[in-house]
Structures are given as structure tokens and as C-alpha cells.
Amino acid sequence: MHRTRCRAVADVLIRHMRMTIIRSDASGGLVRPALLFARVATAGLFMAHAAVRIINGTIPQFGLFMESQGFPAGEALVWLITITELIAGTLIIFGRFVRVSAAALMAIAVGGIVLIHRHFGWFVGEHGTGGIEYSAALIVLLLVIMADDHDRSRRNAPPLSPS
């Protein structure tokens, strides 16, 4: 049953991606599919982060950390972050409320930098652990997604009437 549900969701996502590519601007060449891939992958990364937090049951621990940083109701705040990552990610994948959703995810990434990652320097991988490098990359991707959505909305907007 779970596998069937996952397959159905995957089929819907694939169908939506194909329709988005087909509707894309003919002069865009590979740019449209590349931007679509960036949009889906970035949203997927945030959604995976939220899903792992739920599956591993780490929300209470993260909530205690947030309270140690001075935030009231830490666990409720972490649930808000987690739900935001899931909903905003889904909206970005389906191309709805993209700029608002990307801004919400960007706020989460900036919050992560300020509260956690800045204490560990820049690097995430071989030269360090837990730095801001990954969050900075996500923020850049979110900015690209927001700019692309702005351009798409301008291309689909009716022409300005002369004043």
C-alpha cells in the first residue's frame, strides 16, 4: 500500500515535470529543463530534511536546542519549520507560490546559518564539519528559483498598456 502511494505521487510529479517542460519557452533550449531540475531538486532537499527529522523522531531534541537558544516553545517552532519545509517544497515543485515558498525556505536556511552553522566555519565536507557552505548553496539556488519564477510570471503577464 505504501509503495503504491509512493508510486502514485512519483507519477504525478513526473507528469507535472513533463508538462512544465513542454510548456516552456521554445527559445529557452535546455535552460527551462535545467531550471526545473534545480527547482525540484532544491525543494526535494528541504523536504528530505524535514522527512528525516520526522522519521528519526529528532523534533523534540531539536526543540530543546531551540529553547536553549532562547526561543520559546521550541518543539512547536521545530514542527512549524518542518511543516513549512514540506509545504513550501511541494509548492515549489508544482510551481505554485514559488517566490513566497522560496523566501520561507531561505529564512529557514539563514536561521540555520545564524543559529548553528556559523560556529563551524565555512566548509561542510573534507575541510570541516557543519559549516555554512551547504546552506549558502541552497540560498543561491533559492535566489535562482525566485528569479526564474519572476521571469516566468513576466513572460506570462499581459503586455503593459500605454498610459
C-alpha positions as CSV (number, residue, x, y, z in Angstrom):
1,M,0.0,0.0,0.0
2,H,2.8,2.4,1.0
3,R,4.7,1.5,-2.2
4,T,1.6,2.1,-4.3
5,R,1.1,5.5,-2.8
6,C,4.7,6.5,-3.3
7,R,4.5,5.3,-7.0
8,A,1.3,7.4,-7.5
9,V,3.0,10.5,-6.1
10,A,6.1,9.9,-8.3
11,D,3.9,9.5,-11.4
12,V,2.1,12.8,-10.6
13,L,5.4,14.6,-10.2
14,I,6.9,13.1,-13.4
15,R,3.7,14.1,-15.3
16,H,3.9,17.6,-14.0
17,M,7.6,17.9,-14.8
18,R,6.9,16.8,-18.4
19,M,4.0,19.3,-18.8
20,T,6.2,22.1,-17.5
21,I,9.0,21.2,-19.9
22,I,6.5,21.0,-22.8
23,R,5.0,24.4,-21.9
24,S,8.4,26.0,-21.5
25,D,9.6,28.8,-23.8
26,A,10.8,27.4,-27.1
27,S,13.8,29.8,-27.2
28,G,14.9,28.6,-23.8
29,G,16.6,25.4,-25.1
30,L,17.9,23.4,-22.2
31,V,17.6,26.3,-19.8
32,R,14.0,25.6,-18.9
33,P,14.5,21.9,-18.0
34,A,17.7,22.8,-16.1
35,L,15.8,25.4,-14.0
36,L,13.0,22.9,-13.5
37,F,15.5,20.4,-12.3
38,A,17.1,23.0,-9.9
39,R,13.6,23.8,-8.6
40,V,12.6,20.2,-8.0
41,A,16.0,19.2,-6.5
42,T,16.2,22.1,-4.2
43,A,12.7,21.6,-2.9
44,G,13.4,17.9,-2.5
45,L,16.5,18.6,-0.4
46,F,14.4,20.7,2.0
47,M,11.6,18.1,2.1
48,A,14.1,15.3,2.7
49,H,15.5,17.3,5.6
50,A,12.0,17.6,7.1
51,A,11.1,14.0,6.5
52,V,14.2,12.6,8.1
53,R,13.5,14.8,11.2
54,I,10.0,13.2,11.4
55,I,11.1,9.7,10.7
56,N,14.1,9.7,13.1
57,G,12.0,11.4,15.8
58,T,14.5,14.2,16.4
59,I,12.0,17.0,16.6
60,P,11.9,17.0,20.4
61,Q,15.7,17.2,20.6
62,F,15.8,20.0,18.0
63,G,13.1,21.7,20.0
64,L,15.2,21.6,23.2
65,F,18.1,23.1,21.2
66,M,15.9,25.9,20.0
67,E,14.8,26.6,23.6
68,S,18.5,26.6,24.7
69,Q,19.0,29.4,22.1
70,G,16.2,31.5,23.7
71,F,13.2,30.5,21.6
72,P,10.0,29.8,23.5
73,A,8.0,26.6,22.6
74,G,11.0,25.0,20.8
75,E,9.2,21.9,19.8
76,A,6.3,23.8,18.3
77,L,8.7,26.0,16.4
78,V,10.5,23.0,15.0
79,W,7.2,21.5,13.9
80,L,6.5,24.8,12.2
81,I,9.9,24.7,10.4
82,T,9.3,21.1,9.4
83,I,5.8,21.6,8.0
84,T,7.0,24.8,6.2
85,E,9.8,22.8,4.5
86,L,7.3,20.1,3.4
87,I,4.6,22.5,2.2
88,A,6.9,25.1,0.6
89,G,8.9,22.3,-1.1
90,T,5.7,20.8,-2.5
91,L,4.5,24.2,-3.7
92,I,7.9,24.9,-5.4
93,I,7.8,21.6,-7.2
94,F,4.3,22.3,-8.5
95,G,5.2,25.9,-9.5
96,R,2.7,27.5,-7.1
97,F,3.5,30.5,-4.8
98,V,7.2,29.9,-5.8
99,R,8.7,33.2,-4.6
100,V,6.8,33.1,-1.2
101,S,7.7,29.5,-0.7
102,A,11.4,30.1,-1.6
103,A,11.5,33.1,0.7
104,A,10.2,30.9,3.6
105,L,12.8,28.2,2.9
106,M,15.5,30.9,2.6
107,A,14.5,32.2,6.0
108,I,14.9,28.7,7.4
109,A,18.4,28.4,5.8
110,V,19.5,31.8,7.1
111,G,18.2,30.8,10.6
112,G,20.3,27.6,10.4
113,I,23.4,29.6,9.5
114,V,22.9,32.1,12.3
115,L,22.0,29.5,15.0
116,I,24.2,26.6,14.1
117,H,26.4,26.5,11.1
118,R,28.4,29.8,11.5
119,H,30.0,28.3,14.6
120,F,31.6,25.6,12.4
121,G,33.1,27.8,9.7
122,W,32.5,27.6,6.0
123,F,33.1,24.0,5.0
124,V,30.8,21.0,5.3
125,G,32.9,18.3,3.9
126,E,36.5,17.3,3.9
127,H,37.9,20.6,5.3
128,G,35.4,21.0,8.1
129,T,32.1,19.8,9.6
130,G,28.8,21.5,9.8
131,G,29.8,24.9,8.2
132,I,27.6,27.2,6.2
133,E,28.7,26.0,2.7
134,Y,25.6,23.8,2.1
135,S,23.2,26.4,3.4
136,A,24.8,29.1,1.3
137,A,24.4,26.8,-1.8
138,L,20.8,26.3,-1.0
139,I,20.2,30.1,-0.7
140,V,21.9,30.7,-4.1
141,L,19.6,28.0,-5.6
142,L,16.5,29.6,-4.0
143,L,17.5,33.0,-5.4
144,V,17.8,31.5,-8.9
145,I,14.4,29.8,-8.5
146,M,12.9,33.1,-7.3
147,A,14.4,35.0,-10.3
148,D,13.2,32.4,-12.7
149,D,9.7,32.5,-11.3
150,H,9.7,36.3,-11.6
151,D,10.8,36.0,-15.3
152,R,8.2,33.3,-16.0
153,S,5.4,35.5,-14.5
154,R,6.6,38.5,-16.5
155,R,6.6,36.4,-19.7
156,N,3.0,35.2,-19.0
157,A,1.7,38.6,-17.9
158,P,-0.3,40.6,-20.4
159,P,1.6,43.4,-22.1
160,L,1.5,46.8,-20.4
161,S,-1.0,49.1,-21.9
162,P,0.3,52.6,-22.9
163,S,-0.6,55.3,-20.4
